[in-house]
Amino acid sequence: MDIVSLIKELGVPIAMLLGFSWYIIQRTKFLETTLMKEVDEDFNRLEGIIVKLIDQIKLNQLETKEIKGYIMGIQDILMKYRKD
C-alpha cells in the first residue's frame, strides 16, 4: 500500500502509529537476536572460566593433602626422636 493513500485513508496519527509500531517490532527483533548471541557467547566464556577454576581448586586441595601428609610424617619422626 502506498504511504500517501494510507495517510489519506487513515489519517496522519494512525499512519504514524503503524509506522512506529513496525519500527519498534523490527528493532526489538534485531536487539533480541543480537543480545541473545552475545549472552550465549558470554555464558560459554564464563562457563569455561568456572570449569578451569574448579579444576585448579581441586588440584590445590590435592596438593594441600599431600603437604599435610608430609607434615604429619615429619611430626611423627620428630615425636619419635624426642621420646628417645
C-alpha positions, 0 to 999 in steps of 0.5 A: 500500500502506498504511504500517501493513500494510507495517510489519506485513508487513515489519517496522519496519527494512525499512519504514524502509529503503524509506522512506529509500531513496525519500527519498534517490532523490527528493532526489538527483533534485531536487539533480541537476536543480537543480545541473545548471541552475545549472552550465549557467547558470554555464558560459554566464556564464563562457563569455561572460566568456572570449569578451569577454576574448579579444576585448579581448586581441586588440584590445590586441595590435592596438593594441600593433602599431600603437604599435610601428609608430609607434615604429619610424617615429619611430626611423627619422626620428630615425636619419635626422636624426642621420646628417645 
